[in-house]
Amino acid sequence: MKKLLLLALIVAAGAAGYIYWHPQLRSGLEQRVRHVVPGHGTTTLYKWRDADGHWQLSSEPPPPGTPYQTKQYRDDTNVVPDAAVTGQSDKH
């Protein structure tokens, strides 16, 4: 059983390597993947101070009449707000 599994892994690695190094197969595979995986979009984040003076960061706009800033991020980007921006800290 172990020999069969090892043989299957070797065949799969060989096939993956062949597809990677063969330009026509690789481009065909990339085109198929693009139909399955949506393109990169953007997400808009809103930053403003609330009535208590604390920074708020949200994907929803603030209440009407509240001054705010916007920032757009690509959906394939990991965004972690800084504690100084969100008004949070490690001190309790």
C-alpha distance (Angstrom), angle and dihedral (degrees) to the residues before:
residue distance angle dihedral
M1 . . .
K2 3.81 . .
K3 3.80 90.6 .
L4 3.81 90.6 52.9
L5 3.80 91.5 49.9
L6 3.81 91.2 48.0
L7 3.81 90.6 49.4
A8 3.82 90.5 50.0
L9 3.80 91.1 50.8
I10 3.80 91.9 49.3
V11 3.82 91.6 49.6
A12 3.82 91.6 47.8
A13 3.81 91.8 48.9
G14 3.80 90.6 48.7
A15 3.80 92.0 49.7
A16 3.81 91.6 48.1
G17 3.79 90.8 49.1
Y18 3.80 91.8 48.3
I19 3.81 92.0 50.9
Y20 3.81 91.4 46.3
W21 3.80 94.5 51.7
H22 3.83 97.0 38.6
P23 3.86 105.6 82.4
Q24 3.81 97.9 -157.5
L25 3.78 94.5 49.7
R26 3.81 91.3 44.1
S27 3.82 94.1 51.5
G28 3.81 90.6 46.8
L29 3.78 90.4 51.6
E30 3.83 91.8 47.2
Q31 3.81 90.6 52.2
R32 3.80 90.8 51.3
V33 3.79 91.7 49.0
R34 3.82 91.6 51.2
H35 3.82 88.9 60.2
V36 3.80 90.8 53.5
V37 3.82 99.5 39.0
P38 3.81 113.8 53.6
G39 3.78 119.4 -126.7
H40 3.74 123.5 -99.6
G41 3.76 113.1 -73.5
T42 3.76 130.7 -179.7
T43 3.77 134.5 -114.2
T44 3.79 122.3 -150.7
L45 3.80 118.7 -143.2
Y46 3.80 124.0 -165.2
K47 3.82 123.5 -147.2
W48 3.80 123.6 -166.8
R49 3.81 143.4 139.4
D50 3.77 118.3 -103.6
A51 3.81 125.8 -139.2
D52 3.83 90.3 -83.8
G53 3.81 92.2 52.8
H54 3.81 95.4 -107.0
W55 3.79 119.3 138.7
Q56 3.78 115.3 -112.5
L57 3.81 125.1 -162.3
S58 3.77 118.7 -170.4
S59 3.78 145.1 149.0
E60 3.82 87.0 -127.1
P61 3.82 121.4 73.8
P62 3.84 118.0 -109.7
P63 3.79 123.4 -104.7
P64 3.82 114.9 -66.6
G65 3.80 113.8 -80.0
T66 3.81 94.2 26.5
P67 3.82 114.2 123.8
Y68 3.80 111.5 -126.3
Q69 3.79 145.0 166.2
T70 3.80 126.0 -131.4
K71 3.76 130.2 -147.0
Q72 3.80 126.6 -175.6
Y73 3.79 122.0 -148.1
R74 3.78 130.2 -172.7
D75 3.79 111.4 -111.0
D76 3.80 90.7 -124.6
T77 3.83 91.7 59.0
N78 3.80 123.0 94.7
V79 3.81 108.8 -133.7
V80 3.78 121.0 -169.6
P81 3.81 113.3 175.3
D82 3.80 118.3 -128.6
A83 3.80 115.1 -112.8
A84 3.82 89.6 -123.2
V85 3.80 90.0 58.3
T86 3.79 96.2 47.1
G87 3.80 94.2 42.5
Q88 3.80 92.4 -120.4
S89 3.77 124.6 124.9
D90 3.77 140.4 179.3
K91 3.82 91.5 -113.7
H92 3.79 115.4 97.1
